[in-house]
Amino acid sequence: MTALYTVLIADPIHAAGRDLLDKDARIHADLETGLDEDALIARIAQYDALIVRSKTRVTKPVIEAATRLRAIGRAGIGVDNIDVPAATERGIVVFNTPDANATTTAELSIAHLLSLSRNLPQADRGVRTGEWKPARYSGVELSGKTIGVVGFGTIGRLVAERCAALKMRVLAYDPFVAPEIMAQHGAEGAELDALLATVDYVTLHCPLTEATRHLLNGPRLAAMKPGARIVNCARGGLVDEAALLDALRSGHIAGAALDVYEAEPPSGSPLLETDNVVLTPHLGASTEEAQQAVSIRIAEDMVKFLTTGAAETAVNLPRVSSDQLSQTLPYRKLAYALGRLAGSLCTGPISQLDIRLFGRVAELDSRPITAEALVGLFSQRMTGRVNRVNAGHIAKEQGMDVSESKTESARDFVSLIEISAQCGGRTTTVAGTLLGGSRARLVRIDDYELEAVPEGHFLFTRHRDQPGVVGALGGILGRENINISRMQVGVGGDPSMAIALISTSASLSAAAMDEIRSLPPIEQALEFEL
């Protein structure tokens, strides 16, 4: 049988992945490593798919030369060496393997936990120098202790399960994961500050964003239980290393185990001279099993895509016909804005999301519209790339049930998209339509009717409907030198309550937001951008 598809493997992958490709008669794979950009450009036109790791850079010129290329696979988590927008523009699906090394990283965290508790690196150094003082390296048991898992994605869940097996009490913090999901993995949900004040250990498993940078800073370290210990195998910037050093030197923090650092390698860091710190050189994915797992996973995904069109782990666009994409485009933009709005109004875990299409939009393929609503919802909650391919998987991972329904009944509009989110016992509903078939309008928040353009920066309030509220808000915005572009005030079923949706030229300072929230009629005030 003549091979139907050709694959170029441009970086070394495990033999198990290569064997999987070679055993499929439909696939012909070439292993050519060490190609620079010019050499890759010269060869890429003859291939249907490309597999890389971190070394080979798949640039826009490479993609432009890849006239046959249908897929790019990265055997690893990141895709920073691939020009994903250029690939998307050319209709090339990009894959990665985000969970294939989760077990390896979780086990490294447990290894650090044990080494930190029993002073194993220090004891090893002592024995090697001829010292024999067991009492000097007396440690602590893990059994019966409390550990806080900060970040409850795949790795955090694996760590929680292993800590529970060690007879530890496990608390978990993740603002976007439902407590029911945490309980399924042996953990109790807790707010971050309460968790830090309670635990004997904290282990970090969250992404590095502006919101999480220096998550463990001086004040939070000071608020931790005296004698607590810290493990970080996630991202270096999550911990303020200067504050950590002070806490270690004072003895308030008994020890830390680090696999990642604010600067890598941590040359010249005072942590290198600190005895109650265990240090490793970013070993998270460095096991034989992890290398094999990412290679097998990318080979499996590539074969499945080339032979069936399935793209379950793609990081960019789904395989939807150009005709359907064209027809749904204005509705997808509206759904994205509505999803982003729902995510802004719901500040905690969302357990249920209902997406309903009415009128003419119900005649179209609802899947890309529903997916785009999820993309909008997660755009402010996730740091990784979220798109129409992986949005449903992310919802499932977050413990969110998603339903969609369609009816050709117009309900006062030619087309209407309605999104309802259940969050903390409260249901928040937003709805929007298209004017003239292309101009998006927000027409309802809960039972408050309004008409607003869903783009730009907004100040939103729920308040008691009484004189002076709008004037007070305007006065504060004026003092902040912020212009009001548009303002909508809505009154719903409860005549004593109202909402205000104010389109502003810039965000307010924290002090100004505190002042707004302190106004007696204000029950809720928040800012967001659509």
Disulfide bonds with the S-S distance in Angstrom:
none
